[in-house]
Amino acid sequence: MWVRAQVRRWQKREGFDKVVLYTRGTMHSTVWAMVLCVVLLSVTRPVRHSDAPAFLIAGTVLAAIAQGVCSVPLVARALDSYLGREPVARRLIALAAGLSVANAAGLLTLGGYTGTETFPELTLALGAVVWPFLTPFVLAVPVWASGAAIAAVAFGMSGGTLVAGATGFFASTTLAGVGFGSALIFATVRLSAWTLGIMQKLRDARDVETRLAVAEERLRFGRDMHDVLGRNLAVIALKSELAVELGQRGKPAAMEQMVEVQRIARASQQEVRDVVRGYREADLSTELLGAQGVLRAAGIACTVHGDGGQLPAPVQSVLGWAVREAATNVLRHGDPQRCAIRLEAAGDGVRLVVENDGVAPGRTVVPGGGSGLHGLRERLAAVGGSLDAGPTGDGLFHLAATVPLPAPRNAASSPLKNR
């Protein structure tokens, strides 16, 4: 049952978490395997049958176990340090180095009692001693420091065997064996940590991409809400004011205005639902009719030339949003009496031009425009279009949205029709 539970927990983990667990588990298990190797070699038959005192054998075994216990937090912190988190405490590294030296000294002393001829496993034991220390050390220090430490360890172990009475050949074998084993530790541990670091960066990049997608969707939603509700709320405000004035005069037309307000409010509710669901697309012909009707209802004479019924859907959509934003600006700003909306060919594209009078003297447009014009520029930029908006200086406000067409159009079947 316990095994099944662990298997289920493993299967539920994400890929990156599995790699992290595998890497950390491999490092810790390898360290403890080397500790076990040192413990077993410290009580092997040649050692037990030698003149080595029992306290020396026990001390060597305890030093090996202490190395394993010290390596548990040290390996974890060294890996975190390599991945850019908090650095490893120097005191912990110094403790691990001291235990490694003590363990190696115990093994060399045992080798002096037994003799290297009857204890050939000493080279293997010395190689196993350095593993618990070098595994975290090569992660916590730069590469050059790791190289220097590996050389010092190899020559130190080799020199120690000479002190213990070994022959030159045995010392050379120890130098080669410990040096190769230490280099192997450096390569495997650093490579594993490097792979883990690359995967962490990929996961961080995926998280950033996810956050950017969420932020982009929020911007889209906010832009759509502004475009959808801006004009309708302006119309509702105008018609409500008109209904109040008519009601104060006792005219029955006030009821008609409030019915129209109710209709626009319900239509706005549906449009908001469409935006939330992500299904909203502005239809150019519908938006032109809607803008003309709304402006006329607000007492503004509006003429429309062209409907763009044969334009590609993406072009119609973005120009539909442009018509909606332009109509919102006409209603909100100044005191217009006339407004002209026209679609015209512009080289390999199409241009929507909206002009209205009644611009207040001194009115200026800051770079980028308001939030509505800024959102409209983003929509146009997405299809390679551009926006030019601002007062012309003679009491008119001019808005021109230009969108390129995906392919040249045949003049005999122009998509621009007069209304």
C-alpha positions in Angstrom: 0.0 0.0 0.0 2.8 2.4 0.9 4.5 1.7 -2.4 1.3 2.3 -4.4 0.8 5.6 -2.5 4.3 6.8 -3.4 3.8 5.8 -7.0 0.6 7.8 -7.2 2.3 10.8 -5.6 5.1 10.5 -8.1 2.7 10.4 -11.0 0.9 13.5 -9.8 4.1 15.5 -9.8 4.9 17.8 -12.7 7.9 17.1 -14.9 10.1 19.7 -13.4 9.3 18.5 -9.8 10.2 15.0 -10.9 13.6 16.1 -12.2 14.3 18.1 -9.0 13.4 15.1 -6.8 15.4 12.7 -9.0 18.5 15.0 -9.0 18.5 15.6 -5.3 17.7 12.0 -4.5 20.6 10.8 -6.7 23.1 13.1 -5.0 22.0 12.2 -1.5 21.9 8.4 -2.2 25.3 8.5 -3.9 26.8 10.3 -0.9 25.4 7.7 1.5 26.5 4.9 -0.8 30.1 6.2 -0.5 29.6 6.5 3.3 28.5 2.9 3.5 31.5 1.9 1.4 33.9 3.6 3.8 32.2 2.0 6.8 32.4 -1.4 5.3 36.1 -1.0 4.2 37.0 0.3 7.7 35.9 -3.0 9.3 37.2 -5.3 6.6 39.1 -8.5 7.7 42.6 -7.1 7.2 41.7 -4.2 9.5 40.1 -6.3 12.2 43.0 -8.7 12.2 45.6 -6.0 12.4 47.0 -4.3 15.5 44.8 -1.3 14.9 43.1 -0.3 18.2 39.3 -0.6 18.4 38.8 3.1 19.2 40.6 4.0 15.9 38.3 1.8 13.9 35.2 3.1 15.7 36.4 6.7 15.2 36.9 6.2 11.5 33.4 4.6 11.2 31.8 7.5 13.2 33.7 10.1 11.1 32.2 8.5 7.9 28.7 8.6 9.4 29.2 12.2 10.5 30.2 13.0 6.9 26.9 11.6 5.7 24.9 13.5 8.3 26.7 16.7 7.5 26.2 16.3 3.7 22.4 16.1 4.0 21.9 19.9 4.6 25.1 20.8 2.7 24.1 19.2 -0.6 20.6 20.8 -0.4 22.0 24.2 0.3 24.8 23.9 -2.3 22.3 23.0 -5.0 20.1 26.0 -4.0 23.2 28.2 -4.1 24.0 27.0 -7.6 20.5 27.7 -8.8 20.8 31.3 -7.6 19.2 31.1 -4.2 20.8 31.8 -0.8 24.6 31.0 -0.5 26.0 28.2 1.5 27.4 29.0 5.0 31.2 28.8 5.1 31.1 27.2 8.5 29.1 24.3 7.1 31.7 23.8 4.3 34.5 24.0 6.8 32.8 21.4 9.0 32.5 19.0 6.0 36.1 19.6 5.1 37.2 18.8 8.6 35.2 15.6 8.8 36.6 14.6 5.4 40.2 15.2 6.6 39.5 13.3 9.9 38.0 10.3 8.0 40.9 10.2 5.5 43.4 10.4 8.4 41.7 7.5 10.1 41.8 5.4 7.0 45.5 6.2 6.4 46.3 5.3 10.0 44.5 2.0 9.6 46.5 1.5 6.4 49.7 2.1 8.4 48.7 -0.6 10.9 47.6 -3.2 8.2 50.1 -2.4 5.5 49.1 -1.4 2.0 50.0 -4.8 0.7 47.3 -6.5 2.9 44.9 -3.6 2.6 44.7 -2.8 -1.2 41.2 -1.5 -0.8 42.6 1.6 0.8 42.7 3.4 -2.5 39.0 2.8 -3.0 38.2 3.9 0.6 40.1 7.1 0.1 38.2 7.8 -3.1 34.9 7.2 -1.3 35.9 9.6 1.5 36.1 12.6 -0.8 32.7 12.0 -2.4 30.5 13.4 0.5 32.7 16.5 0.6 33.2 17.2 -3.1 29.6 16.7 -4.1 28.4 19.9 -2.4 31.7 21.7 -2.7 31.8 21.8 -6.5 28.4 23.4 -6.5 29.1 26.0 -3.9 32.4 27.4 -5.4 33.6 28.5 -8.9 35.0 26.1 -11.4 38.6 27.1 -10.8 38.2 26.6 -7.0 36.8 23.1 -7.7 39.8 22.3 -9.9 42.2 23.4 -7.3 40.4 21.4 -4.6 40.4 18.3 -6.7 44.2 18.6 -7.3 44.8 19.2 -3.6 42.7 16.2 -2.6 44.3 13.9 -5.1 47.9 14.8 -4.2 47.0 14.9 -0.5 45.6 11.4 -0.5 48.6 10.2 -2.5 51.1 11.8 -0.1 49.2 10.3 2.8 49.7 6.8 1.5 53.4 7.4 1.3 53.4 8.5 5.0 51.5 5.4 5.8 54.3 3.3 4.3 53.0 2.6 0.8 55.2 2.1 -2.2 55.5 4.7 -5.0 53.4 2.5 -7.3 50.6 2.4 -4.7 50.8 6.2 -4.2 50.7 6.7 -8.0 47.7 4.4 -8.2 46.0 6.4 -5.4 46.8 9.7 -7.1 45.2 8.5 -10.4 42.2 6.8 -8.8 41.3 9.7 -6.5 42.0 12.3 -9.2 39.8 10.5 -11.7 37.1 9.9 -9.2 37.1 13.5 -8.1 36.9 14.7 -11.7 34.0 12.3 -12.3 32.2 13.8 -9.3 32.8 17.3 -10.6 31.5 16.5 -14.1 28.4 14.5 -13.0 27.3 16.8 -10.2 27.9 20.1 -12.2 26.2 18.6 -15.2 23.1 17.5 -13.2 22.9 20.9 -11.5 23.3 22.7 -14.9 20.5 20.6 -16.4 18.3 21.4 -13.4 19.1 25.1 -13.8 18.1 25.1 -17.4 14.8 23.4 -16.6 14.2 26.0 -13.9 14.8 28.8 -16.3 12.4 27.2 -18.8 9.7 26.9 -16.1 10.3 30.5 -15.1 9.9 31.5 -18.7 6.7 29.5 -19.0 5.4 31.2 -15.8 6.3 34.6 -17.3 4.6 33.7 -20.5 1.5 32.7 -18.6 1.4 35.9 -16.7 1.9 37.9 -19.9 -0.9 36.1 -21.5 -3.2 36.9 -18.5 -2.1 40.5 -18.6 -2.8 40.7 -22.3 -6.2 39.1 -21.9 -7.0 41.7 -19.2 -5.9 44.5 -21.5 -8.1 43.1 -24.3 -11.0 42.7 -22.0 -10.6 46.3 -20.6 -10.3 47.7 -24.2 -13.3 45.8 -25.4 -15.4 46.9 -22.4 -14.4 50.5 -23.1 -15.3 50.2 -26.7 -18.5 48.4 -26.1 -19.9 50.5 -23.3 -18.4 53.9 -24.1 -20.8 54.8 -26.9 -23.9 53.2 -25.4 -23.4 54.9 -22.0 -23.0 58.2 -23.8 -26.3 57.6 -25.6 -28.0 56.5 -22.5 -26.9 59.7 -20.7 -28.1 61.9 -23.6 -31.4 60.2 -23.9 -32.0 60.3 -20.2 -31.3 64.0 -20.1 -33.7 64.4 -23.0 -36.4 62.3 -21.3 -36.0 64.4 -18.1 -36.5 67.6 -20.1 -39.5 66.2 -22.0 -41.0 64.9 -18.7 -40.7 68.3 -17.1 -42.6 69.8 -20.0 -45.3 67.1 -19.7 -44.7 65.7 -23.2 -45.5 62.0 -23.8 -42.3 61.7 -26.0 -40.4 61.3 -22.7 -41.8 57.7 -22.5 -40.4 56.9 -25.9 -36.9 58.1 -24.9 -36.9 56.0 -21.8 -38.0 53.0 -23.8 -35.1 53.6 -26.1 -32.8 53.9 -23.1 -34.1 50.5 -21.9 -33.4 49.0 -25.3 -29.9 50.3 -25.4 -29.2 49.1 -21.9 -30.4 45.6 -22.7 -28.3 45.6 -25.9 -25.3 46.7 -23.8 -25.9 43.8 -21.5 -25.7 41.3 -24.3 -22.6 42.9 -25.8 -20.9 42.7 -22.4 -21.8 39.0 -22.2 -20.3 38.6 -25.7 -17.1 40.3 -24.6 -16.8 38.1 -21.5 -17.2 35.0 -23.6 -14.7 36.3 -26.1 -17.1 36.0 -29.1 -17.5 39.7 -29.8 -16.5 40.9 -33.3 -17.5 44.3 -34.6 -19.4 44.2 -37.9 -18.6 47.2 -40.0 -22.0 47.6 -41.7 -23.8 47.2 -38.4 -21.5 49.7 -36.7 -21.9 52.2 -39.4 -25.7 51.9 -39.2 -25.6 52.0 -35.4 -23.3 55.1 -35.3 -25.5 56.9 -37.8 -28.7 56.1 -35.8 -27.1 57.0 -32.4 -25.7 60.3 -33.7 -29.0 61.3 -35.3 -30.9 60.4 -32.1 -28.6 62.8 -30.3 -29.5 65.6 -32.7 -26.4 65.3 -34.8 -26.7 65.2 -38.6 -24.7 62.2 -39.8 -23.9 61.1 -43.3 -22.3 57.8 -44.2 -20.5 57.0 -47.5 -19.6 53.3 -48.1 -20.3 50.2 -46.1 -17.4 48.0 -46.8 -19.6 44.9 -47.0 -17.0 43.0 -49.1 -14.0 43.8 -47.0 -12.2 40.9 -45.3 -13.5 40.0 -41.9 -10.4 41.2 -39.9 -10.5 44.5 -41.7 -14.2 44.9 -41.1 -13.8 44.1 -37.4 -11.0 46.6 -36.8 -12.8 49.4 -38.8 -16.0 48.5 -36.9 -14.2 49.2 -33.6 -12.9 52.4 -35.2 -16.4 53.6 -36.0 -17.6 52.8 -32.5 -14.7 54.7 -30.9 -15.2 57.7 -33.3 -18.9 57.8 -32.5 -18.2 57.8 -28.8 -15.8 60.7 -29.2 -18.3 62.7 -31.2 -20.9 62.2 -28.4 -18.6 62.9 -25.5 -16.5 65.9 -26.7 -17.6 69.3 -27.9 -21.0 70.3 -29.2 -21.2 68.9 -32.7 -24.0 69.5 -35.2 -22.7 67.6 -38.1 -20.7 64.4 -38.6 -19.5 62.8 -41.8 -18.3 59.1 -42.0 -16.8 57.8 -45.2 -14.8 54.8 -46.4 -12.4 55.4 -49.2 -9.6 53.6 -51.0 -6.1 54.3 -49.9 -3.6 52.7 -52.2 -3.5 49.0 -51.3 -5.7 49.5 -48.3 -8.9 51.2 -47.1 -9.3 54.4 -45.0 -12.1 55.3 -42.6 -12.5 59.0 -42.2 -14.7 60.6 -39.5 -15.1 64.4 -39.3 -17.3 66.4 -37.0 -17.6 70.0 -36.0 -18.2 71.6 -32.7 -14.7 71.2 -31.4 -14.1 73.5 -28.4 -11.4 76.1 -29.1 -8.0 75.2 -27.8 -8.7 71.5 -27.5 -5.7 69.3 -28.0 -5.0 65.6 -28.2 -2.1 64.3 -26.1 0.2 61.9 -27.8 -1.3 58.5 -27.8 -4.8 59.9 -27.2 -7.1 58.7 -24.4 -7.6 55.1 -23.4 -10.1 54.6 -26.3 -7.8 56.0 -29.0 -4.8 54.1 -27.5 -6.8 50.8 -27.6 -7.9 51.6 -31.1 -4.2 52.1 -32.2 -3.4 48.7 -30.7 -6.2 47.1 -32.7 -5.1 48.8 -35.9 -1.4 47.9 -35.3 -2.3 44.3 -35.0 -3.4 44.3 -38.7 -0.7 46.6 -39.9 -2.9 49.7 -39.8 -2.5 53.2 -38.4 -4.5 56.0 -36.8 -4.4 59.7 -37.2 -6.7 61.7 -34.9 -6.9 65.4 -33.8 -8.5 68.8 -34.4 -7.8 70.4 -37.7 -7.8 74.0 -36.4 -11.1 75.2 -38.1 -13.4 73.8 -35.5 -13.3 70.3 -36.9 -12.1 67.0 -35.4 -10.6 64.6 -37.9 -10.1 60.9 -37.3 -8.6 58.7 -40.0 -8.0 54.9 -39.6 -6.0 53.3 -42.4 -5.9 49.5 -42.8 -4.0 47.6 -45.6 -5.9 45.0 -47.6 -4.4 41.5 -47.8 -4.5 41.4 -51.6 -5.3 44.0 -54.4 -9.0 44.4 -55.1 -10.5 44.3 -58.5 -11.9 47.8 -59.4 -15.0 46.2 -60.9 -15.9 44.7 -57.6 -14.9 47.5 -55.2 -15.7 46.7 -51.6 -16.7 50.3 -50.9 -20.3 51.1 -51.6 -22.0 54.5 -51.1 -24.9 54.6 -48.7 
